[in-house]
Amino acid sequence: MKSNDIRKGQRIQQRNGWFGTMQDSKKGNIRCVEVEGIYKEMGSIYAHEIVRAQDAQGIWHTVEHTPAQLKLQARVVALGF
């Protein structure tokens, strides 16, 4: 599944293991997610942090990122974040 194909209401899993629910249907590097971490909160995350997404049938798919998202990920890692 492509990261830009994730739509509002879909469940996602982040690289750090936390789950969440997508709150927008946008495309690009930054997405809005209701994250279920230490606390339940809504905010922006980098799209390259999403590793899995659940489809309407409940099946989990590995997320493929765009070249622009992978480029941003490399820059963020190089900065030490």
N, C-alpha and C positions, 0 to 999 in steps of 0.2 A: 504494500500500500504506500502511495506517495504521501509525503507530509502535507502537501497542499490539498489532498483529497479528504482530510479529516474535517468533519462538519460539527456544528453546534450540537451538543448533547451526547457526542460519542465519548466513551471512556478511553483514557490514555494511561500509559505508565511512563514515568520519567526515568532518566538514566540513574538517578539516585534511589530508585525503587518505589517512590511515592506514586500513588494513583491520583487521578483527577478526572474532571468532566470538562470537555471543551465548551467554551462560552462564546465562541465566534465561528464564522465560516470563512474567515479571511485566508489569504495566502501570504507567504513571505517569511521573514526571519523571526518575527515576534508574534506570539499568539496569546490569547486571553484564556486562562484556565482556572477553574475552581479546584484548588489543590487540597488533597487530604493528607497533610503531613503531620507535624506535631500538633498543629491547629488546622482547622478547615478555613481556608481563606481564598479569595479570588485575586488574581493578578496576572501580570505578563510574564511569560517565560520565553526563552529562545526555542525555536522550533527544533533545533538540533538536539535539544534535551529530551525530546520525545522518542522513545525506542519502540513502543508497541501501541497499537490502537485496536479497539474492539469494534467489529462491524455490527450491523443490525441483527444478525443471527447469533451474536454472542461469541463469534470466533475471533481470537486474537491474531493480529498480523504484525510482522516486523515492518517498521517504517523505513522507507527509503527517502533520503534527503536530496535536495537540489544541489547543484554545484555551488550556488551562492551561499546556501546554508552551511555546507561543508567548509567553504572558505572562511566564513565567520567563525565557525567552531575552531578552526586552526588558529585564528587570530586571538580568540578568547583564551585558548589553552596556552598560547605563547605569552600572554600577559599574566598567566598564573592563576586564572579564575576557575 
